[in-house]
């Protein structure tokens, strides 16, 4: 099993920045790609950014140029640097990890709330 714990959420004004962290523990050697998802009130959970073990990244079009995902494999941590935040990006941000051996198996953190005020 893998446990994911997010941190770094909070309240920020529009145009501000936040850096989210996600620490993985447990069977870390089974972790393949990791990523960040977000879920706004009343909406579905959507992918924000993902990163492979080798560092290949993908981003939702809405965050390109403003968000950066990175990964520290030695410390089993993935980060999301969020710049120029907008009120519509208010959501619970979840960390995700995919099992590298069983791709249909994935893990989720409990989420961290990001609130962007106008």
C-alpha positions as a printed NumPy array, in Angstrom:
array([[  0.   ,   0.   ,   0.   ],
       [  0.962,   3.605,  -0.559],
       [ -0.011,   6.576,   1.572],
       [ -0.047,  10.094,   0.178],
       [ -0.185,  13.196,   2.35 ],
       [ -0.673,  16.632,   0.814],
       [  0.304,  19.929,   2.373],
       [  0.668,  23.568,   1.39 ],
       [ -2.901,  24.555,   0.712],
       [ -4.463,  27.681,   2.111],
       [ -5.922,  31.062,   1.32 ],
       [ -4.24 ,  33.292,  -1.23 ],
       [ -5.256,  36.4  ,  -3.117],
       [ -5.768,  36.346,  -6.85 ],
       [ -2.424,  36.623,  -8.619],
       [ -0.61 ,  35.017,  -5.707],
       [  1.333,  31.78 ,  -5.488],
       [  1.249,  28.569,  -3.5  ],
       [  3.4  ,  25.476,  -3.483],
       [  1.756,  22.16 ,  -2.747],
       [  3.687,  19.136,  -1.561],
       [  2.746,  15.468,  -1.51 ],
       [  4.785,  13.017,   0.516],
       [  4.517,   9.339,  -0.301],
       [  5.173,   6.516,   2.135],
       [  4.633,   2.79 ,   2.317],
       [  5.399,   0.66 ,  -0.724],
       [  7.106,   3.522,  -2.549],
       [  8.912,   1.253,  -4.977],
       [  5.575,   0.454,  -6.59 ],
       [  4.929,   4.089,  -7.485],
       [  5.054,   5.053, -11.13 ],
       [  3.581,   8.299, -12.371],
       [  2.31 ,  10.853,  -9.876],
       [  0.074,  13.807, -10.348],
       [ -2.215,  16.498,  -9.029],
       [ -5.953,  16.67 ,  -9.545],
       [ -8.472,  19.211,  -8.324],
       [-12.147,  19.244,  -7.552],
       [-14.105,  22.451,  -7.244],
       [-17.429,  22.497,  -5.369],
       [-20.127,  20.783,  -7.391],
       [-17.732,  19.739, -10.144],
       [-15.885,  16.594, -11.116],
       [-12.283,  15.891, -10.244],
       [ -9.98 ,  16.94 , -13.076],
       [ -6.332,  16.356, -13.854],
       [ -4.056,  19.343, -13.304],
       [ -0.609,  17.91 , -13.976],
       [  1.232,  14.595, -13.996],
       [  4.864,  13.538, -13.917],
       [  6.497,  10.205, -14.654],
       [  9.338,   8.664, -12.686],
       [ 11.652,   9.937, -15.38 ],
       [ 10.337,  13.491, -15.136],
       [  8.094,  13.7  , -18.189],
       [  5.279,  16.12 , -17.461],
       [  1.793,  16.77 , -18.761],
       [ -0.464,  19.688, -17.924],
       [ -4.065,  20.604, -18.378],
       [ -4.236,  23.411, -20.917],
       [ -5.744,  25.751, -18.332],
       [ -2.621,  25.722, -16.138],
       [  0.141,  25.687, -18.732],
       [  2.546,  28.516, -18.109],
       [  1.295,  29.089, -14.588],
       [  1.774,  25.773, -12.755],
       [  4.86 ,  23.591, -12.542],
       [  4.954,  19.997, -11.322],
       [  8.186,  18.514, -10.07 ],
       [  9.299,  15.398,  -8.308],
       [ 12.006,  14.396,  -5.859],
       [ 12.321,  10.634,  -6.161],
       [ 14.937,  10.445,  -3.408],
       [ 12.48 ,  11.944,  -0.926],
       [  9.34 ,  10.421,  -2.445],
       [  7.734,  13.82 ,  -2.837],
       [  5.925,  15.564,  -5.653],
       [  5.339,  19.297,  -5.786],
       [  3.002,  21.669,  -7.544],
       [  4.11 ,  25.268,  -7.846],
       [  1.092,  27.422,  -8.634],
       [  1.607,  30.989,  -9.8  ],
       [ -0.823,  33.682, -10.887],
       [ -3.709,  31.939,  -9.168],
       [ -7.268,  32.803, -10.131],
       [-10.441,  32.612,  -8.035],
       [-11.834,  29.923, -10.329],
       [ -8.918,  27.708,  -9.313],
       [-10.351,  27.404,  -5.833],
       [-10.66 ,  23.679,  -5.205],
       [ -9.509,  20.735,  -3.174],
       [ -6.246,  19.564,  -4.697],
       [ -5.521,  15.85 ,  -4.552],
       [ -2.279,  13.97 ,  -4.991],
       [ -2.385,  10.815,  -7.073],
       [  0.048,   7.974,  -7.669],
       [ -0.237,   5.097, -10.105],
       [  1.151,   1.667,  -9.391],
       [  3.952,   1.051, -11.901],
       [  3.261,  -2.699, -12.047],
       [ -0.52 ,  -2.665, -11.96 ],
       [ -1.522,   0.422, -13.91 ],
       [ -5.182,   0.192, -12.906],
       [ -4.191,   0.486,  -9.268],
       [ -3.873,   4.029,  -8.04 ],
       [ -3.659,   5.855,  -4.758],
       [ -5.097,   9.135,  -3.553],
       [ -4.341,  11.547,  -0.806],
       [ -7.08 ,  13.18 ,   1.249],
       [ -6.63 ,  16.514,  -0.458],
       [ -5.659,  20.019,   0.517],
       [ -7.925,  23.021,   0.085],
       [ -6.761,  25.956,  -1.99 ],
       [ -8.885,  29.07 ,  -1.789],
       [ -8.157,  31.989,  -4.091],
       [ -9.884,  35.221,  -3.133],
       [-10.782,  37.9  ,  -5.64 ]])
